[in-house]
């Protein structure tokens, strides 16, 4: 292999009268003494290798289908129950409620009235029978009791030896010599007066109703 010494060649050329231009250096493809390529060839090789690697990286195929899901694993065993917590403290008692308003005072008065048979007054005689009445003056039946209170009446009787109170109105059904009849007892009120009424429906009344005893209850 020929080895060129730049210094010797340039000096020989100068000695022979040759001229050299300093504007462009001479390109000489040389091999170093240890047999390695020059730096220009190494750079080209590295560049080529980089292009090849980029090409392989760019050649990526489409994404494949997703794989089938795997089988679920077995459930784990339940953990132990925790210990019960301590009971909380009792809350404070609430405040007492305010007292309610006093209720209205209740008053009542009970009185008995007797109407004798001779005292009944026949005030009508129609096809449906006779109507008998008797009226009592009752000073305790005031305007206030009449408007705001309550008046209740009962017919006092004795049935099988026992005292019985029957609320009015009350109807009694009877029979006399094959004739059936009814007796209806009721009452009417107005301030300071109470009237008892007896309706007899036997169509041929020849006698007045029997004596009757009534109980009157006033409430206000």
C-alpha positions as CSV (number, residue, x, y, z in Angstrom):
1,X,0.0,0.0,0.0
2,X,1.2,3.5,-1.0
3,X,1.6,6.0,1.7
4,X,1.6,9.7,0.8
5,X,3.2,12.2,2.9
6,X,1.5,15.7,2.3
7,X,4.4,17.6,3.6
8,X,7.0,15.8,1.3
9,X,4.7,16.0,-1.8
10,X,4.0,19.7,-1.3
11,X,7.8,20.4,-0.9
12,X,8.6,18.3,-4.0
13,X,6.1,20.2,-6.0
14,X,7.5,23.5,-4.9
15,X,10.9,22.3,-5.8
16,X,9.7,21.3,-9.3
17,X,8.1,24.6,-9.9
18,X,4.4,23.5,-9.6
19,X,1.8,25.8,-8.3
20,X,-1.1,25.1,-5.9
21,X,-4.2,27.0,-5.1
22,X,-5.2,27.6,-1.5
23,X,-8.9,28.3,-2.2
24,X,-10.0,24.6,-2.4
25,X,-8.3,21.8,-0.5
26,X,-7.5,18.6,-2.2
27,X,-9.8,15.7,-1.4
28,X,-7.9,12.5,-1.0
29,X,-9.6,9.2,-0.2
30,X,-7.0,7.8,2.2
31,X,-6.9,4.9,4.6
32,X,-5.2,5.5,8.0
33,X,-2.3,3.5,9.1
34,X,-4.4,1.3,11.4
35,X,-6.8,0.2,8.6
36,X,-10.1,2.1,9.7
37,X,-12.3,4.1,7.4
38,X,-12.3,7.8,7.5
39,X,-14.9,9.8,9.5
40,X,-16.9,10.7,6.4
41,X,-17.8,7.1,5.7
42,X,-18.8,6.4,9.3
43,X,-21.2,9.3,9.3
44,X,-22.9,8.1,6.1
45,X,-23.2,4.5,7.5
46,X,-24.8,5.8,10.7
47,X,-27.3,7.9,8.7
48,X,-28.3,5.0,6.5
49,X,-28.8,2.8,9.6
50,X,-31.0,5.4,11.2
51,X,-33.2,5.6,8.0
52,X,-33.6,1.8,8.0
53,X,-34.7,1.8,11.7
54,X,-37.3,4.6,11.1
55,X,-38.7,2.6,8.2
56,X,-39.1,-0.5,10.3
57,X,-40.8,1.5,13.0
58,X,-43.3,3.0,10.5
59,X,-44.3,-0.3,9.1
60,X,-46.8,-1.1,11.9
61,X,-49.9,-3.2,11.0
62,X,-53.6,-2.5,12.2
63,X,-54.6,-3.4,15.8
64,X,-55.8,-6.9,16.2
65,X,-59.2,-7.9,17.8
66,X,-59.6,-7.8,21.6
67,X,-59.2,-11.1,23.3
68,X,-62.0,-13.0,25.1
69,X,-62.6,-12.0,28.8
70,X,-61.2,-14.4,31.2
71,X,-63.4,-16.4,33.7
72,X,-64.3,-14.6,36.9
73,X,-62.5,-15.8,39.9
74,X,-64.3,-17.3,42.9
75,X,-65.8,-15.0,45.6
76,X,-63.8,-14.6,48.7
77,X,-65.1,-15.7,52.1
78,X,-67.1,-13.2,54.2
79,X,-65.1,-11.4,56.8
80,X,-66.0,-11.7,60.5
81,X,-68.6,-9.4,62.0
82,X,-67.3,-6.5,63.9
83,X,-68.1,-6.0,67.6
84,X,-71.2,-3.9,68.5
85,X,-70.5,-0.3,69.4
86,X,-71.3,1.2,72.8
87,X,-74.8,2.6,73.4
88,X,-75.0,6.4,73.1
89,X,-75.8,8.6,76.0
90,X,-79.5,9.4,76.7
91,X,-80.6,12.7,75.3
92,X,-81.8,15.5,77.6
93,X,-85.5,15.8,78.4
94,X,-87.5,18.2,76.4
95,X,-89.2,21.2,77.9
96,X,-92.7,20.8,79.4
97,X,-95.5,22.0,77.1
98,X,-97.6,25.0,78.1
99,X,-100.9,24.2,80.0
100,X,-104.0,24.0,77.8
101,X,-106.9,26.4,78.2
102,X,-109.5,25.6,80.8
103,X,-112.6,23.9,79.4
104,X,-116.0,25.5,79.6
105,X,-117.8,24.7,82.8
106,X,-120.8,22.3,82.4
107,X,-124.0,22.8,84.1
108,X,-127.1,20.6,84.2
109,X,-130.5,20.5,85.8
110,X,-132.8,17.5,86.1
111,X,-136.6,17.9,86.7
112,X,-139.6,15.5,86.6
113,X,-143.0,16.5,85.3
114,X,-146.2,14.5,85.6
115,X,-149.2,14.8,83.2
116,X,-152.4,13.3,84.6
117,X,-154.8,11.7,82.3
118,X,-157.4,14.4,82.9
119,X,-154.9,17.1,82.1
120,X,-154.3,16.1,78.5
121,X,-156.0,18.6,76.2
122,X,-157.4,17.4,72.8
123,X,-156.4,19.9,70.2
124,X,-157.3,18.1,67.0
125,X,-159.5,15.4,65.6
126,X,-158.6,14.3,62.1
127,X,-158.7,11.1,60.1
128,X,-155.4,10.0,61.6
129,X,-156.5,10.3,65.2
130,X,-156.4,12.8,68.1
131,X,-153.6,15.0,69.3
132,X,-153.3,15.7,73.0
133,X,-151.0,18.3,74.6
134,X,-150.0,19.7,77.9
135,X,-147.7,22.6,78.5
136,X,-145.5,23.5,81.6
137,X,-143.9,26.8,82.4
138,X,-140.1,26.3,82.8
139,X,-138.2,29.4,84.0
140,X,-134.9,27.6,83.9
141,X,-135.2,27.2,80.1
142,X,-133.7,30.6,79.4
143,X,-132.8,32.2,76.1
144,X,-129.2,31.1,76.6
145,X,-130.1,27.5,77.3
146,X,-132.5,27.5,74.4
147,X,-129.8,28.8,72.0
148,X,-126.6,27.4,73.4
149,X,-127.6,24.5,75.6
150,X,-129.4,21.1,75.2
151,X,-132.7,19.8,76.4
152,X,-133.4,16.1,76.6
153,X,-136.6,14.4,77.7
154,X,-137.4,10.8,78.8
155,X,-140.7,9.0,79.5
156,X,-140.5,7.3,82.9
157,X,-142.1,3.8,82.9
158,X,-142.2,0.7,84.9
159,X,-141.6,-2.5,82.9
160,X,-141.8,-5.9,84.7
161,X,-141.4,-4.1,88.0
162,X,-138.3,-2.2,87.0
163,X,-138.0,1.6,86.4
164,X,-137.1,2.4,82.8
165,X,-136.3,5.7,81.1
166,X,-137.2,5.8,77.4
167,X,-135.9,8.7,75.3
168,X,-138.5,10.8,73.5
169,X,-139.9,10.5,70.9
170,X,-141.4,7.1,71.8
171,X,-144.2,5.1,70.1
172,X,-146.3,2.5,71.8
173,X,-148.3,-0.1,69.8
174,X,-151.4,-1.7,71.4
175,X,-154.6,-3.7,70.7
176,X,-158.1,-3.2,72.2
177,X,-161.0,-5.6,71.3
178,X,-159.4,-6.5,68.0
179,X,-158.5,-3.0,67.1
180,X,-154.9,-2.0,66.8
181,X,-153.7,1.5,67.6
182,X,-150.5,3.4,68.4
183,X,-149.6,6.1,70.9
184,X,-146.7,8.5,70.0
185,X,-145.1,10.7,72.7
186,X,-142.8,13.6,72.0
187,X,-142.1,17.2,73.2
188,X,-141.5,20.7,72.0
189,X,-139.6,23.6,73.7
190,X,-139.4,27.3,73.5
191,X,-137.8,29.8,75.9
192,X,-139.4,29.3,79.4
193,X,-141.9,26.6,78.2
194,X,-142.0,22.9,77.5
195,X,-145.0,21.1,75.9
196,X,-145.6,17.3,75.8
197,X,-147.6,15.8,73.0
198,X,-149.5,12.5,72.7
199,X,-150.8,11.3,69.3
200,X,-153.4,8.5,69.4
201,X,-154.2,6.8,66.2
202,X,-157.2,4.5,67.0
203,X,-159.6,6.7,64.9
204,X,-162.3,6.6,67.5
205,X,-160.8,7.9,70.6
206,X,-163.3,8.0,73.5
207,X,-160.8,8.5,76.3
208,X,-157.6,10.5,76.9
209,X,-154.1,9.1,77.2
210,X,-153.0,7.6,80.5
211,X,-151.1,9.6,83.1
212,X,-147.5,10.0,82.1
213,X,-144.3,11.0,84.0
214,X,-141.5,12.8,82.1
215,X,-137.9,13.6,83.1
216,X,-136.4,16.8,81.6
217,X,-132.6,17.4,81.6
218,X,-131.2,20.8,80.9
219,X,-127.5,21.1,80.0
220,X,-125.5,24.3,79.2
